[in-house]
Amino acid sequence: MTTVATKPPAQAARPARRKRPKGGGLGRYILVRFLLIIPTIFILVSMVFWLMRTTGDPITAALGGRLSADQLAERIHAAGYDRPVIVQYFEYLGQVFTGNFGTTISTNRPVSEILTTYGAATAELAFYALIVAFMVGIPLGMLAAYLRDKATDATLRIFAILCYATPVFFSGLLFKLVFSVWFKVLPVSGRANTSSELQLQLLPDPTGIYTIDALRTGNPEVIGDVLAHAVLPALALGLLTAGVFLRLVRTNVIGTLGTDYVDAARSRGVNEFRLVSKHAYRPALIPIITVIGLQIALLLGGAVLTETTFEWKGLGFMLIEFIKARDFVAVQGIVALLAVIVAVSNFIVDIIAALIDPRVRY
């Protein structure tokens, strides 16, 4: 009896390993994004310098017509503005990268002192405005997605357009009229009343952020007064960004509701509200995080008008005062700092987005 040799069964082909994209990795991504900050800041600071120099030297711009020709020439020579502009440019770059923004012409104070003193007020206002934007924009955006193509959805979209299109100074004046003049429930301007500011100034090493300093006093009246003064400026500035968040959340939640895994959850009997609030909400937040960096620039630009409207003494308020005084050294320092803040903020937002969504790294 002969046996017939049989061939062993062919082994199933192993699936090829998915190759990781070259150049990926969080560490490399962070390094590349960090290195990009340097040319970004260099370009922004250079643009500020050359745009300011189109008006001539700062001494003539600020004091021209108020000093004699000899006095003006003496001040220009003492400040070094009679040297070639290219020499002044490289000297200015060296000073900026060491934290020296020069001395104001109108008040004879170091610009770095102006930045630290009033920068805390602007940071506090921007923080409160972001809270308003999140509290208003994200829930209303989810509601608009849940009630899409209905009357409520249309109303919320119109509201978002009005928030973004209304000038900050107009909404600020409107809030002051309603809540301060008609109903008299909120302060009309400033960061705190006189008695509260006196207690804040008596603190050892005040931070300049009134909320933190008020908490340090432990006085409920001071805390309430500081928070009450922050409501209207934060509302006026925050609604500007809330309109952007509302439309962005609505669009991304609706897009996420059409994905396969949401359809699978819907087929299991999950109701629409739970689909929006649980399954489609988190993926829709990723675009929000990436847009925050751009919105910080919008907040800082809006802070100039908001601080002027409410006499909130921050960098925006002082920027207008220095422009009126033609103190272009101070203006140059403030604008350069705002440019640096925007660049660094975008870097931080990019890192957060990469941590949340690994696809961003590649």
MOTA-V998770 format. One record per residue. N is the residue number from 1. RES is the residue in one letter. OMEGA is omega in whole degrees, 0 to 359 (999 if undefined). Layout:
N|RES|OMEGA  N|RES|OMEGA
//
This chain:
1|M|182  2|T|178  3|T|180  4|V|180  5|A|178  6|T|180  7|K|178  8|P|180  9|P|181  10|A|178  11|Q|179  12|A|181  13|A|178  14|R|178  15|P|180  16|A|179  17|R|180  18|R|182  19|K|178  20|R|181  21|P|179  22|K|178  23|G|182  24|G|180  25|G|182  26|L|181  27|G|179  28|R|180  29|Y|180  30|I|180  31|L|180  32|V|180  33|R|179  34|F|180  35|L|179  36|L|179  37|I|186  38|I|178  39|P|178  40|T|179  41|I|179  42|F|180  43|I|182  44|L|180  45|V|179  46|S|178  47|M|179  48|V|181  49|F|185  50|W|176  51|L|177  52|M|182  53|R|176  54|T|178  55|T|184  56|G|180  57|D|184  58|P|181  59|I|179  60|T|180  61|A|184  62|A|189  63|L|179  64|G|183  65|G|179  66|R|177  67|L|176  68|S|182  69|A|180  70|D|178  71|Q|179  72|L|179  73|A|179  74|E|179  75|R|180  76|I|180  77|H|181  78|A|180  79|A|178  80|G|182  81|Y|175  82|D|177  83|R|178  84|P|184  85|V|182  86|I|177  87|V|177  88|Q|182  89|Y|181  90|F|175  91|E|179  92|Y|178  93|L|178  94|G|179  95|Q|182  96|V|183  97|F|171  98|T|177  99|G|180  100|N|182  101|F|179  102|G|182  103|T|180  104|T|181  105|I|185  106|S|184  107|T|179  108|N|177  109|R|176  110|P|180  111|V|178  112|S|176  113|E|176  114|I|183  115|L|181  116|T|183  117|T|185  118|Y|178  119|G|179  120|A|180  121|A|179  122|T|178  123|A|179  124|E|179  125|L|180  126|A|179  127|F|179  128|Y|179  129|A|177  130|L|177  131|I|178  132|V|181  133|A|179  134|F|184  135|M|181  136|V|189  137|G|186  138|I|179  139|P|180  140|L|175  141|G|176  142|M|178  143|L|179  144|A|178  145|A|180  146|Y|181  147|L|185  148|R|178  149|D|175  150|K|183  151|A|179  152|T|178  153|D|179  154|A|179  155|T|180  156|L|177  157|R|175  158|I|177  159|F|179  160|A|179  161|I|179  162|L|179  163|C|184  164|Y|186  165|A|182  166|T|177  167|P|184  168|V|182  169|F|179  170|F|178  171|S|177  172|G|178  173|L|179  174|L|178  175|F|179  176|K|180  177|L|185  178|V|190  179|F|182  180|S|184  181|V|184  182|W|185  183|F|177  184|K|181  185|V|182  186|L|179  187|P|185  188|V|183  189|S|178  190|G|178  191|R|178  192|A|176  193|N|188  194|T|182  195|S|179  196|S|180  197|E|179  198|L|178  199|Q|179  200|L|181  201|Q|180  202|L|179  203|L|174  204|P|180  205|D|178  206|P|182  207|T|186  208|G|173  209|I|190  210|Y|180  211|T|179  212|I|180  213|D|178  214|A|177  215|L|179  216|R|179  217|T|182  218|G|181  219|N|181  220|P|180  221|E|179  222|V|179  223|I|179  224|G|180  225|D|180  226|V|180  227|L|179  228|A|179  229|H|183  230|A|188  231|V|186  232|L|177  233|P|180  234|A|180  235|L|181  236|A|182  237|L|183  238|G|180  239|L|177  240|L|179  241|T|180  242|A|178  243|G|178  244|V|181  245|F|182  246|L|182  247|R|181  248|L|178  249|V|180  250|R|183  251|T|184  252|N|177  253|V|178  254|I|177  255|G|180  256|T|180  257|L|179  258|G|181  259|T|185  260|D|185  261|Y|175  262|V|176  263|D|178  264|A|178  265|A|179  266|R|180  267|S|177  268|R|177  269|G|178  270|V|183  271|N|188  272|E|181  273|F|179  274|R|177  275|L|181  276|V|188  277|S|185  278|K|188  279|H|185  280|A|187  281|Y|186  282|R|177  283|P|180  284|A|180  285|L|182  286|I|176  287|P|178  288|I|182  289|I|180  290|T|181  291|V|183  292|I|179  293|G|177  294|L|181  295|Q|176  296|I|175  297|A|178  298|L|179  299|L|180  300|L|176  301|G|178  302|G|180  303|A|179  304|V|180  305|L|181  306|T|181  307|E|177  308|T|181  309|T|185  310|F|182  311|E|176  312|W|191  313|K|175  314|G|182  315|L|179  316|G|178  317|F|181  318|M|178  319|L|178  320|I|180  321|E|180  322|F|176  323|I|177  324|K|180  325|A|183  326|R|179  327|D|187  328|F|174  329|V|178  330|A|178  331|V|180  332|Q|180  333|G|181  334|I|181  335|V|178  336|A|178  337|L|178  338|L|178  339|A|178  340|V|180  341|I|180  342|V|181  343|A|181  344|V|179  345|S|178  346|N|177  347|F|181  348|I|180  349|V|178  350|D|180  351|I|179  352|I|179  353|A|179  354|A|178  355|L|182  356|I|183  357|D|182  358|P|181  359|R|181  360|V|186  361|R|189  362|Y|999
//
